[in-house]
Amino acid sequence: MMKLLITGGFGYLGGRLAEYLARLPHYGLVLGTRHQTGLPLWASSSSVVQTIWDSPHELRRICDGIDAVIHLAGMNAQDCAKDPDGAVEVNALHTARLLRAAIQQGVSRFIYLSTAHVYASPLTGLVTEQDCPRNLHPYATSHRAGEDVVRAASQRGEIEGVVIRLSNSFGAPMNGEVNCWMLLVNDLCRQAVQTQRLVLRTSGLQSRDFITLTDACRAIGHLLLLPSEKLGDGLFNVGGETMTVVDMAEMIQKRCVATLGFSPEIIRHEATSGEVNLNLEYRKDKLLSSGFVFDGDAAGEIDSTLCMCHVERRG
């Protein structure tokens, strides 16, 4: 059995990933969290550890006996903008500390969840792993620093480092109290249920790459088991389907009709003079060539998110 440490194991992606991996027979999960907490039913077969980020001794302790680390704990984009110094502390320095502890304890593989937004803002055109990241937002730069320490350690042969640049994942969290409702799809689902409207902050012409949480979890699981000789430089774009923001809003509108029996009104800004849809092609060739096959259900993810919002509103 492979023993995994998942930091941020009770977060948005972390919770879904833990639930996904816990259903597979060959993993033993240790979920890392900043706060002491009990295990929910969906993680009852896992164990929980408190991550004390300023203690090298405690980080070594939680890495003891671990085969692979999946490092998801980090600061979101909004908090990074408010506290750039904190962004570096959390997304870069904490990563470096955990990585060092993992190396010292003989962990075989370290998977770091970064973001597609390291490349640029807005993200447009053809984007591959060969492109030089140039986004200077604190969310992007702090994640890039975290990437660098992982890739450098991997290059030195100290550990197998994998960096995942994840695009916009969507779907229902394991717990409605998880801080994920600022994300576009989740925000629109909650708006639909609470106000029967979908209010966009823009014209909606922007293109974004969206990936279901199911496929995001499956991709992490795939890269977790990928043979060493197929890792290459360990850097992988992980995304799904490109569509405009208004196209996504229209999909949510249709799913509202199908699941909740009403059609929320879409309200958006008028396009400015000369505004056009800047195409985006977030390439996943490296991931696909490694043998990964997408199997996510976008409609199902939206339906489950709408239903969660509906139940919470009623209850």
TIKOLVO-350616 format. One line per 3 residues: for each residue y, x, z of N, C-alpha, C. Coordinates in pm, whole numbers, plus 50000, padded with zeros to 5 digits. Each point is the difference from the previous one (the first is absolute). Layout:
residues N
Y:X:Z:Y:X:Z:Y:X:Z; ...
//
This chain:
residues 315
49880:50085:50000:50120:49915:50000:50125:50088:50000; 50098:49964:49916:50125:50075:49994:50099:49942:50101; 50055:50087:50083:50095:49956:50102:50142:50021:49949
50078:49892:49999:50135:50003:49944:50104:49972:50106; 50109:50073:49993:50120:49969:50079:50103:49941:49906; 50046:49878:50029:50104:49935:49921:50123:49986:50089
50104:50080:49973:50124:49981:50075:50076:49882:49942; 50075:49931:50084:50062:49876:49955:49894:49894:49972; 49890:50008:50074:49886:49914:49972:50020:49854:50031
50112:49965:50066:50030:49859:50026:50119:49952:49918; 50046:50085:49906:50115:49964:49918:49960:49915:49880; 50092:49990:49905:49981:49911:49885:49881:50045:49915
50011:50117:49938:49889:50053:49923:49887:50044:50092; 50034:50060:50114:49898:50051:50091:49905:49892:50048; 50053:49883:50034:49915:49892:50046:49904:49953:49893
50054:49982:49880:49914:49955:49890:49896:50106:49965; 50041:50128:50002:49907:50107:49969:49889:50007:50105; 50038:49989:50128:49900:50005:50107:49902:49884:49987
50051:49882:49970:49913:49883:49984:49906:50020:49882; 50051:50057:49891:49918:50025:49881:49890:50102:50029; 50037:50112:50061:49902:50106:50025:49900:49960:50109
50044:49918:50096:49911:49958:50108:49885:49915:49948; 50018:49938:49884:49893:49918:49941:49896:50085:49927; 50029:50128:49982:49905:50090:49932:49914:50070:50105
49873:50023:49971:49907:50046:50103:50010:50147:50037; 50066:50082:49919:49991:50144:50020:50124:50062:50064; 50085:49919:50064:50119:50055:50064:50006:49962:50148
50047:50096:50078:50039:49973:50137:50150:50021:50010; 50074:49899:50043:50146:50004:49994:50063:50024:50136; 50100:50088:49999:50087:50020:50115:50141:49966:49954
50061:49902:50063:50132:49953:49958:50106:50058:50092; 50095:50072:49940:50107:50060:50077:50122:49910:50005; 50063:49994:50117:50119:49918:50019:50089:50065:50105
50129:49978:49989:50092:50058:50099:49989:49932:50135; 49957:49874:50000:49998:49921:50123:49856:49971:50043; 49974:50003:50128:49869:49963:50050:49975:49852:49970
49887:49971:49943:49970:49861:49962:49850:49980:49994; 49961:49875:50009:49860:49966:49984:49967:49981:49853; 49872:49979:49973:49955:49983:49862:49994:49853:49963
50056:49963:49885:49985:49863:49952:49858:49976:49952; 49966:49874:49977:49864:49965:49959:49959:50069:49871; 50096:50013:49905:49965:50058:49871:49971:50150:50009
50033:50061:50114:49976:50143:50018:49912:50026:50121; 49919:49901:50038:49925:50009:50125:49897:50114:50000; 49959:50043:49882:49902:50109:49993:50067:50137:49999
50133:50004:50002:50075:50127:49997:50037:50040:50142; 50060:50118:50011:50059:50042:50127:50147:50029:49977; 50076:50006:50105:50145:50018:49988:50043:50120:50084
50095:50078:49945:50058:50112:50073:50151:49992:49991; 50066:50046:50103:50146:50005:49999:50044:50132:49940; 50088:49994:49901:50051:50122:49936:50127:50044:50072
49994:50117:50059:50115:50058:50070:50048:50115:49913; 50101:49972:49919:50036:50088:49890:50061:50133:50044; 50055:50007:50120:50060:50127:50044:49905:50085:50084
49871:49963:50000:49902:50075:50077:49891:50057:49909; 50006:50128:49966:49895:50060:49918:49862:49984:50064; 49993:50009:50132:49872:49984:50069:49941:49862:49975
50082:49895:50013:49952:49864:49980:49962:49975:49853; 50073:50059:49908:49967:49984:49859:49867:50069:49968; 49978:50116:50060:49870:50065:49982:49888:49915:50060
50029:49938:50113:49899:49918:50067:49957:49883:49912; 50095:49932:49937:49963:49882:49920:49936:50041:49867; 50017:50127:49960:49936:50049:49877:49862:50058:50027
49962:50013:50125:49872:50059:50035:49885:49912:49949; 49910:50058:49922:49886:49926:49948:50029:49914:49879; 50122:50006:49949:50041:49918:49886:49964:50072:49870
49946:49925:49904:49966:50056:49869:50118:49994:49902; 50079:49893:50007:50115:49985:49909:50110:49922:50070; 50123:50039:49970:50118:49931:50052:50068:49926:49886
50035:49875:50024:50084:49923:49907:50130:49973:50072; 50105:50068:49958:50127:49999:50073:50096:49898:49938; 50011:49885:50067:50086:49892:49952:50125:49981:50085
49999:50052:50121:50113:49977:50090:50126:50063:49943; 50108:49924:49994:50125:50052:49946:50113:49902:50020; 50119:50043:49962:50119:49917:50013:50029:49932:49867
50034:49870:50003:50026:49928:49876:50136:50035:49941; 50026:49950:49880:50120:50039:49926:50128:49958:50072; 50002:49879:50055:50121:49953:50068:50032:50085:50123
49899:50033:50078:50023:50082:50119:50037:50143:49964; 49944:50050:49890:50036:50135:49954:50148:50007:49962; 50049:49894:49935:50141:49998:49960:50092:49999:50122
49959:49931:50105:50080:49993:50122:49994:50128:50080; 49889:50071:49992:49978:50118:50084:49934:50111:49919; 50077:50069:49916:49942:50106:49917:49934:50111:50080
50056:50035:50117:49939:50104:50083:49864:49953:50051; 49995:49873:50041:49873:49944:50046:49897:49995:49888; 50047:49977:49878:49908:49997:49885:49929:50132:49984
50074:50110:50012:49940:50133:49989:49903:50024:50116; 50040:49959:50118:49914:50017:50117:49867:49929:49983; 50006:49873:49956:49879:49918:49992:49918:50031:49875
50065:49993:49884:49924:50011:49875:49959:50143:49965; 50075:50097:50047:49969:50139:49967:49940:50076:50117; 50074:50007:50112:49956:50083:50112:49872:49945:50064
49992:49869:50017:49877:49943:50057:49881:50029:49909; 50023:49992:49869:49893:50031:49906:49955:50144:50015; 50095:50092:50011:49966:50142:50015:49922:50025:50129
50040:49933:50108:49931:50019:50128:49857:49947:49994; 49984:49881:49944:49866:49942:49991:49913:50083:49906; 50056:50046:49891:49926:50083:49905:49950:50128:50067
50087:50063:50077:49961:50123:50069:49886:49974:50099; 50009:49888:50072:49894:49965:50095:49870:49974:49926; 50009:49932:49886:49880:49969:49921:49933:50129:49951
50080:50094:49954:49946:50128:49953:49932:50074:50115; 50066:50003:50115:49945:50071:50115:49868:49939:50047; 49982:49869:49979:49879:49932:50045:49895:49989:49890
50025:50063:49886:49899:50004:49895:49986:49873:49919; 50103:49917:49995:49998:49879:49917:49988:50041:49853; 49918:49929:49926:49973:50040:49861:50109:49955:49903
50046:49877:50014:50093:49944:49901:50115:49929:50071; 50121:50017:49947:50121:49939:50056:50069:49923:49888; 50006:49868:50014:50063:49915:49899:50136:49955:50053
50103:50029:49924:50137:49966:50039:50055:49893:49908; 50046:49892:50060:50058:49889:49922:50149:50023:49983; 50037:50037:49878:50140:50015:49964:50042:49877:49919
50102:50013:49920:50057:49885:49930:50039:50036:49858; 49987:49902:49911:50046:50019:49862:50150:50024:49994; 50071:49961:50104:50146:50011:49998:50050:50143:50015
49909:50096:50019:50047:50140:50000:50053:50040:49863; 49954:49932:49896:50038:50041:49864:50148:49973:49970; 50044:49878:50023:50137:49963:49961:50034:49864:50057
50128:49966:49998:50047:49867:50037:50118:49964:49909; 49982:49898:49914:49879:49919:49983:49892:50076:49925; 49877:49954:50017:49886:50059:49931:49990:49938:49861
50018:50083:49897:50001:49949:49863:49926:50096:49908; 49967:49949:49880:49940:50084:49898:49855:50035:50030; 49953:50103:49932:49864:50048:50019:49996:50094:50119
49914:49971:50097:49993:50079:50123:49857:50050:50020; 49984:50131:50000:49870:50061:50026:50015:50100:50115; 49887:50051:50046:50002:50098:50109:50068:50131:49959
50020:50019:49871:50066:50122:49952:50152:49994:50014; 50054:49880:50022:50145:49985:50012:50050:50058:50132; 50116:50062:49993:50060:50059:50120:50069:49892:50083
49963:49983:50127:50069:49901:50085:50147:50036:50015; 50087:49898:49986:50143:50027:50009:50077:49896:50082; 49929:49910:50065:50067:49901:50084:50045:50065:50130
50129:49988:50033:50055:50065:50119:50017:49906:50119; 49948:49879:49990:50001:49909:50115:49915:50062:50111; 50040:49985:50128:49923:50061:50109:49854:49957:50004
49971:49880:49956:49860:49954:49994:49920:50086:49904; 50061:50031:49886:49932:50080:49898:49991:50147:50040; 50111:50057:50044:50000:50144:50031:49911:50033:50120
49996:49911:50100:49915:50027:50116:49853:49989:49963; 49966:49905:49912:49862:49991:49953:49964:50120:49913; 50093:50045:49920:49973:50117:49918:49972:50122:50089
50073:50012:50109:49975:50111:50093:49860:49988:50061; 49960:49878:50033:49865:49979:50051:49895:50036:49896; 50025:49962:49874:49909:50037:49892:49983:50152:49993
50112:50070:50007:49999:50144:49978:49914:50073:50103; 50006:49957:50126:49921:50072:50101:49851:49975:49976; 49964:49880:49954:49860:49970:49972:49951:50079:49879
50079:50001:49895:49958:50069:49877:49997:50152:50021; 50090:50052:50082:50001:50144:50026:49875:50041:50077; 49963:49922:50100:49880:50031:50077:49875:49991:49913
49999:49902:49909:49888:49986:49908:49992:50119:49906; 50116:50042:49951:50004:50114:49908:49953:50128:50068; 50025:50011:50130:49954:50118:50075:49852:49992:50034
49936:49887:49970:49858:49983:50029:49970:49964:50143; 50101:49955:50076:49979:49969:50141:49937:49861:50019; 50017:49912:49905:49952:49863:50010:50008:49938:49861
49923:49897:49973:50014:49927:49874:50111:49897:50017; 50112:50025:49936:50115:49912:50012:50011:49905:49882; 50022:49872:50029:50021:49899:49897:50132:49929:50028
50085:49995:49902:50129:49930:50011:49999:49881:49906; 50026:49882:50055:50002:49876:49923:50143:49950:49991; 50051:49990:49878:50133:49942:49979:49980:49853:49964
50012:49916:50101:49968:49858:49988:50122:49921:49953; 49977:49908:49907:50110:49913:49955:50011:49881:50095; 50050:49887:49954:50030:49885:50086:49873:49918:50025
49941:50018:50118:49881:49924:50035:50040:49865:50057; 49914:49900:49980:50031:49867:50052:49873:49927:50040; 50017:49908:50093:49888:49922:50052:50025:49969:50146
49917:49914:50056:50016:49959:50139:49959:50112:50095; 50077:50024:50106:49959:50097:50102:49888:49941:50086; 49936:50084:50079:49899:49951:50093:50063:49922:50114
50126:50030:50028:50072:49938:50111:50139:49963:49952; 50040:49876:50018:50130:49956:49952:50118:50067:50066; 49978:50069:50113:50109:50068:50070:50026:50140:49945
49917:50044:49907:50020:50132:49939:50132:50002:49924; 50071:50112:50008:50132:50012:49938:49985:50024:49850; 49978:49891:49926:49980:50012:49855:50076:49894:49922
50082:49922:50068:50060:49883:49935:50128:50033:49927; 50041:50128:50000:50112:50042:49918:49955:50037:49859; 49868:50017:49980:49945:50033:49868:50015:49880:49907
50028:50027:49874:50041:49896:49906:49906:49880:49997; 49873:50022:49971:49908:49888:49984:49983:49924:50130; 49984:50073:50110:49984:49933:50129:50125:49922:50039
50117:50059:49974:50127:49932:50028:50011:49870:49920; 49965:50006:49873:50010:49881:49917:49900:49893:50043; 49882:50041:50040:49901:49902:50050:50052:49931:50125
50057:50077:50091:50053:49939:50122:50118:49910:49968; 50088:50044:49910:50112:49913:49959:49949:49867:49944; 49898:50009:49915:49947:49879:49936:49954:49899:50104
49930:50048:50101:49947:49911:50103:50110:49948:50091; 50092:50086:50037:50102:49960:50097:50115:49921:49940; 50037:50029:49875:50120:49938:49941:49973:49926:49870
49878:50013:49947:49964:49946:49869:50093:50052:49890; 50047:50121:50019:50079:50070:49898:49955:50144:49992; 50023:50063:49886:49974:50142:49980:50132:50063:49958
50067:50063:50093:50133:50054:49975:49988:50150:49973; 50035:50039:49879:49997:50141:49962:50137:50062:50026; 50002:50125:50038:50126:50069:50027:50065:50053:49872
49927:49993:49890:50046:50054:49872:49972:49899:49890; 50017:50044:49876:49966:49916:49886:49849:49988:49982; 49926:50090:50061:49855:49998:49988:49946:50068:49876
50087:50066:49924:49955:50065:49877:49935:50136:50023; 50009:50050:50124:49943:50132:50027:49848:49996:49991; 49943:50104:49941:49854:50013:49995:49951:50076:50122
49889:49952:50055:49935:50070:50111:49850:50001:49976; 49937:50099:50058:49855:50006:49995:49945:49940:50129; 49910:49903:49986:49943:49930:50116:49850:50021:50005
49949:50029:50119:49856:50015:50019:49956:49915:50118; 49889:49929:49983:49949:49920:50111:49955:50091:50113; 50009:49949:50122:49951:50078:50113:49851:50027:49987
49927:49908:49940:49857:50022:49979:49977:50124:49916; 50072:50012:49887:49982:50118:49916:50054:50126:50065; 50108:49989:50078:50051:50117:50071:49895:50053:50096
49935:49910:50074:49895:50041:50094:49880:50058:49925; 49963:49938:49890:49886:50048:49922:50030:50139:49942; 50124:50023:49958:50037:50131:49945:49993:50109:50107
50046:49967:50121:49991:50098:50109:49853:50030:50031; 49919:49894:50005:49857:50021:50023:49935:50084:49892; 50043:49977:49876:49947:50078:49888:50036:50148:50014
50126:50028:50031:50045:50139:50012:49943:50066:50125; 49966:49921:50098:49938:50054:50121:49864:50062:49969; 49928:49940:49905:49864:50046:49968:49992:50080:49870
50112:50017:49932:49998:50071:49873:49954:50145:50022; 49903:50047:49922:49954:50139:50016:50114:50100:49988; 49991:50107:50074:50107:50100:50005:50039:50051:49863
49901:50019:49912:50028:50057:49869:50079:49905:49911; 50008:49872:50038:50076:49903:49921:50139:49972:50056; 50035:50064:50110:50131:49976:50061:50113:50066:49922
49972:50108:49929:50106:50072:49931:50102:50051:50099; 50128:49971:49973:50105:50043:50092:50020:49901:50114; 49922:49892:50002:50004:49906:50111:50112:49899:49998
50080:49997:49894:50114:49909:49991:49966:49884:49906; 50015:49876:50050:49962:49884:49921:50105:49890:50010; 50046:49951:49884:50075:49875:49996:49901:49885:50022
50034:49908:50086:49918:49881:50023:50090:49878:49987; 49979:49926:49894:50080:49881:49974:49914:49896:49932; 50063:49894:49955:49926:49891:49938:50060:49953:49870
50069:49887:50004:50055:49937:49881:50152:49999:50006; 50063:50031:49887:50145:49997:49993:50047:49862:49955; 50098:49946:50072:50063:49875:49959:50141:49999:50057
50083:49909:49949:50135:49990:50053:49997:49923:50132; 50106:50016:50076:50012:49929:50127:49997:49849:49978; 50067:49953:49894:50001:49855:49976:49862:49953:49955
49925:50081:49927:49863:49964:49966:49914:49983:50125; 50018:50090:50097:49926:49987:50125:50043:49873:50074; 50130:49972:50000:50047:49878:50065:49939:49876:49936
49989:50002:49869:49939:49886:49928:49851:49988:50033; 49932:50113:50020:49860:49993:50040:49987:49936:50138; 50087:50041:50092:49998:49941:50134:50031:49851:49993
50095:49963:49916:50034:49859:49981:49876:49919:49957; 49925:50055:49904:49880:49931:49952:49892:49992:50107; 49985:50106:50079:49900:49998:50105:50037:49903:50111
50130:49980:50022:50044:49899:50097:49954:49861:49956; 50015:49972:49872:49955:49871:49948:49851:49984:50022; 49924:50106:49971:49854:49993:50008:49950:49991:50143
50064:50070:50093:49947:50007:50137:50069:49908:50099; 50130:49977:49981:50076:49921:50098:50057:49872:49943; 49990:49981:49868:50038:49872:49941:50148:49980:49974
50078:50108:49997:50141:49987:49964:50043:50121:49920; 50110:49983:49925:50052:50107:49915:50137:50044:50053; 50009:50116:50064:50128:50047:50052:50096:50037:49886
50126:49973:50023:50102:50033:49901:50026:50150:50002; 50011:50061:49883:50036:50142:49989:50150:50011:49980; 50064:50074:50088:50145:50021:49993:50024:50149:49982
50072:50037:49896:50025:50141:49976:50138:50020:49942; 50049:50124:50007:50132:50033:49947:49996:50000:49847; 50113:49969:49942:50013:50013:49855:49996:50147:49962
49936:50028:49889:49996:50139:49953:50142:50045:49965; 50033:50123:50037:50131:50053:49967:50006:50032:49851; 50119:50015:49951:50019:50030:49858:49928:50129:49964
49913:49990:49904:49927:50118:49954:49876:50034:50081; 49972:49922:50106:49883:50029:50081:49873:49969:49922; 49908:50093:50002:49872:49981:49928:49886:50038:50093
49882:49957:49963:49881:50038:50075:49962:50143:49961; 50009:50090:50097:49960:50139:49977:49850:50010:50024; 49927:50022:49893:49855:49999:50009:49948:50108:50094
49888:49970:50062:49933:50094:50090:49853:50007:49962; 49949:50121:49990:49857:50021:49978:49953:50101:50102; 49950:49950:50112:49954:50086:50109:49855:50037:49971
49980:50120:49951:49870:50040:49947:49901:50034:50113; 49879:49949:49983:49894:50025:50097:49881:50071:49934; 50025:50077:49895:49892:50061:49922:49908:50087:50084
50059:50079:50092:49917:50089:50082:49905:49920:50088; 50050:49893:50058:49915:49915:50084:49890:49936:49917; 50036:49946:49884:49902:49933:49915:49896:50098:49947
50043:50120:49965:49906:50098:49945:49903:50050:50107; 50033:49977:50126:49909:50039:50108:49892:49896:50023; 50008:49888:49926:49896:49897:50010:50042:49874:50071
50126:49989:50041:50044:49879:50070:50020:49885:49902; 49962:49880:50044:50017:49879:49920:50074:49897:50083; 50107:49944:49946:50077:49899:50071:49923:49869:50006
50011:49931:50114:49926:49875:50017:50077:49902:50088; 50130:50023:50021:50079:49915:50089:50032:49865:49938; 50025:49902:50086:50032:49864:49960:50142:49969:50046
50097:50014:49910:50140:49981:50037:50025:49858:50050; 49945:49901:49931:50019:49861:50042:49943:49977:50139; 49882:50056:50024:49938:49984:50131:50081:50064:50111
50058:50118:49974:50083:50066:50101:50124:49917:50031; 50061:49944:49896:50118:49916:50022:49962:49873:50075; 49887:49939:49962:49955:49878:50068:49979:50025:50149
49935:50111:50034:49973:50027:50141:50129:50026:50077; 50098:50063:49934:50128:50025:50065:50076:49870:50022; 50001:49913:49900:50063:49869:50015:49934:49919:50111
49868:50002:50003:49929:49924:50103:50028:50054:50139; 50008:50132:50015:50035:50058:50130:50139:49953:50044; 50095:50003:49909:50136:49956:50031:50000:49851:50036
49921:49922:49930:49994:49856:50024:49942:49970:50139; 49891:50068:50033:49937:49979:50132:50095:50041:50112; 50068:50115:49983:50092:50046:50104:50117:49906:50017
50046:49944:49891:50114:49907:50008:49960:49872:50074; 49878:49955:49976:49952:49878:50066:49967:50024:50145; 49954:50123:50029:49950:50025:50135:50099:50056:50097
//
